[in-house]
Amino acid sequence: MLSNESDILAAAEAWRREGRGVALATVIETWGSAPRPVGSHLVVDDAGNFLGSVSGGCVEGAVITESLDAIADGRARTIAFGVADETAWQVGLSCGGRIRVFVEPVA
């Protein structure tokens, strides 16, 4: 789901204040044809609710799963998807580009 960046960050803050586990995913690098620009955000809570987008649907499910893992273990991680990456094909990134996404739990 797309939303403006201030809505996404406000949701992260509000969800955290409500006591939810929260993770923020941010596109940190793109190359070639990428669905969303650097700086795009996706916020995920511990129930799997989310707001925003880091891939326009190509890899969103995988990023949500990584976000839930980050909430559970408290560790940030960087994940990458690209057309040459077998994982990218599995999740549908066939647009010909690459993206790197930083996923961090919100404390």
C-alpha positions in Angstrom: 0.0 0.0 0.0 1.4 3.3 -1.0 1.3 6.3 1.3 3.3 9.5 1.7 6.5 9.2 3.7 5.3 11.3 6.6 2.2 9.0 7.0 4.5 6.0 7.1 6.8 7.4 9.7 3.9 8.7 11.8 2.4 5.2 11.7 5.6 3.7 12.9 5.7 6.1 15.8 2.0 5.6 16.7 2.2 1.8 16.4 5.3 1.8 18.7 3.5 4.0 21.2 0.6 1.5 21.2 3.1 -1.2 22.3 3.3 -3.0 19.0 6.5 -4.4 17.7 7.5 -2.4 14.7 10.1 -2.5 11.9 10.9 0.0 9.2 12.2 -1.0 5.8 14.0 1.6 3.6 15.2 1.3 0.1 18.9 2.3 0.4 20.2 1.5 -3.1 18.8 0.9 -6.6 20.4 0.0 -9.9 18.8 -0.2 -13.3 15.0 -0.5 -13.4 13.8 -0.4 -9.8 10.2 -0.2 -8.8 10.6 2.4 -6.0 13.2 5.1 -5.4 15.9 5.3 -2.7 14.3 6.5 0.5 11.0 4.7 0.0 9.7 3.2 3.3 7.5 0.3 4.4 6.5 0.0 8.1 5.4 -3.4 9.5 4.0 -4.3 12.9 4.2 -7.5 14.7 0.8 -8.6 13.5 1.9 -8.2 9.8 0.0 -5.0 9.2 1.9 -2.7 6.9 1.9 0.7 5.3 4.0 2.0 2.4 6.0 0.2 -0.2 9.6 -0.6 -1.1 9.1 -2.5 -4.3 5.7 -1.8 -5.8 4.7 -5.4 -5.2 7.8 -7.2 -6.6 9.4 -8.2 -3.3 7.0 -6.8 -0.7 6.2 -10.2 0.8 9.8 -11.1 1.4 10.5 -7.7 3.0 7.5 -8.1 5.3 8.8 -11.5 6.4 12.3 -10.0 7.0 10.6 -7.2 9.0 8.8 -9.7 11.2 12.1 -11.5 11.8 13.8 -8.1 12.7 11.0 -7.4 15.2 11.4 -10.9 16.7 15.2 -10.9 17.0 15.8 -7.2 17.5 18.5 -7.1 14.8 18.7 -4.9 11.7 19.6 -6.4 8.4 20.2 -5.4 4.7 18.6 -7.5 2.1 19.1 -7.4 -1.7 17.1 -8.4 -4.7 18.1 -8.4 -8.3 17.2 -10.0 -11.6 20.2 -12.3 -11.4 19.4 -13.4 -7.9 17.4 -16.6 -7.8 15.5 -15.3 -4.8 14.4 -12.3 -6.8 12.8 -14.6 -9.4 11.1 -16.5 -6.6 9.5 -13.3 -5.3 8.9 -11.8 -8.7 11.6 -9.1 -9.2 11.9 -9.6 -13.0 12.0 -5.9 -13.8 15.7 -6.0 -14.6 17.1 -4.0 -11.8 18.4 -4.4 -8.3 17.4 -3.0 -4.9 18.9 -3.1 -1.5 16.6 -2.6 1.5 17.6 -1.9 5.1 15.2 -3.4 7.7 15.4 -2.2 11.3 13.3 -2.8 14.4 11.9 0.5 15.8 12.7 0.9 19.5 
